[in-house]
Each structure stands twice: as structure tokens, then as C-alpha cells.
Amino acid sequence: MSTETNCGSSRTRYPVATIAMDIGLDGGDILWYQIGMRCLVMVMLVLALGPVAAGVLTPSLIQAHAQDNRISIRGSNLEIPRFVTLKASRVNMRAGPGKDYPIKWQYQRRGLPLKVVGEFDVWRKIEDHDGEEGWIHVNMLSIRRMALIMDTTVRIREEDNEASAVVAVAEQGVVLELQQCRGVWCQVSNDQVQGWLPRSSLWGLLEGEALN
């Protein structure tokens, strides 16, 4: 682990993904976490508020709308929440919906699943698997479905049942492509392996979401 100082704040680098040799993926994917002082940003979502008497936006109205995780302003009109993935290997998450807002942290992992919880024009408010939220430009996101292994280790099986043969073992932090989900089982794959694992071991699906 190493730290570096940038504009008065520290950034700590954490390696976050490895996979068992059975699967054959390289580890070393990295998330850059920015810690220390954080800027407080108030975003006045004027278009979301609609007509306000005498044109006055009170702090209570602004806060009420800013805290709405399902807000969508001139966005895609797609369902919120929903899952997407990072399209690039280096993506900035910002404190607000625009390039003038400070960078909260930088992801360096193509394919990482993220949950869209809000929209503003071409910006998406996202939540990651640690519950951290921020804004990413839509051009940096893909609709390709991926899932993150949350359990310490998980067996990937040939079929969707506990009696089926184990074809690989994946470690916590590994990202795999989602193929389909059948009940409590999901089919996943990468360049080396394809198989089934328990849905409960994954992050990247909405509760009760059907994926075919």
C-alpha cells in the first residue's frame, strides 16, 4: 500500500482483485481511494424542483431533492436503480455532475459493476460495492453486465446445483461477466471459464432482478 499527496489530500492505493490460478486471471486491479478532507458540494437541481413560488429555492427544498437517490433530470429515462459497468480502465468519479466538480477518486478497473442511483443530463450518479457515491460521465459507462465476487472464495460449478462438479474457484474482488440467472444461481464467464455460482455471492444484481 502506498500513499501520495495531491492538492492537500492523501490518496491510498489498494489492490482489490485476485483470482485463483484455476481461472487464470491476473490480479493487481486497483482502486484509488481519496481520503482526508472532502469538499462539501451543494448542487441546486433547479430543473427537478419545478415551479417554486416567487422563484425562491429554500435550503430545505434543495436538500430534499438532492437526497433523492431516484432523481433523473433530462437523463436517459431508463429505470433507476440499474447496474452498469466501467467502460475504460481509468475513470474519474466526481463530487457532482460536471467536470468542474472535484474528483473524489479514480477507478482503474475496466468492467467494474456500479449501480446507477440518479441522473443529471449526461452524468450518472453511481454507487459502488462499498456504498460510496459520486458522479461519472455516461461515456465512461457500459450496459454490459458484470458481477463482483463478494465472498472470500466461491466455487464455480459446471451446472446450477451443489452436486455439480467444480470447474474453478474465484476469490473476493474478482469480476466476471454475467450470462444469466436461474433462481438462486447465476451463470458467469471470462476468457478462461464458464460456470454457475450462488447469486448471493455476487454484487451487480438488483434484488429479485431476472437476467436471461
Secondary structure as GFF3:
##gff-version 3
##sequence-region A 1 212
A	DSSP	beta_strand	2	6	.	.	.	ID=ss1
A	DSSP	beta_strand	9	17	.	.	.	ID=ss2
A	DSSP	beta_strand	29	35	.	.	.	ID=ss3
A	DSSP	alpha_helix	46	49	.	.	.	ID=ss4
A	DSSP	three_ten_helix	53	55	.	.	.	ID=ss5
A	DSSP	alpha_helix	59	66	.	.	.	ID=ss6
A	DSSP	beta_strand	72	73	.	.	.	ID=ss7
A	DSSP	beta_strand	82	86	.	.	.	ID=ss8
A	DSSP	beta_strand	91	94	.	.	.	ID=ss9
A	DSSP	beta_strand	103	108	.	.	.	ID=ss10
A	DSSP	beta_strand	113	120	.	.	.	ID=ss11
A	DSSP	beta_strand	123	127	.	.	.	ID=ss12
A	DSSP	beta_strand	133	137	.	.	.	ID=ss13
A	DSSP	three_ten_helix	138	140	.	.	.	ID=ss14
A	DSSP	beta_strand	141	142	.	.	.	ID=ss15
A	DSSP	beta_strand	146	149	.	.	.	ID=ss16
A	DSSP	beta_strand	153	157	.	.	.	ID=ss17
A	DSSP	beta_strand	166	171	.	.	.	ID=ss18
A	DSSP	beta_strand	175	182	.	.	.	ID=ss19
A	DSSP	beta_strand	185	189	.	.	.	ID=ss20
A	DSSP	beta_strand	194	198	.	.	.	ID=ss21
A	DSSP	three_ten_helix	199	201	.	.	.	ID=ss22
A	DSSP	beta_strand	202	203	.	.	.	ID=ss23
###
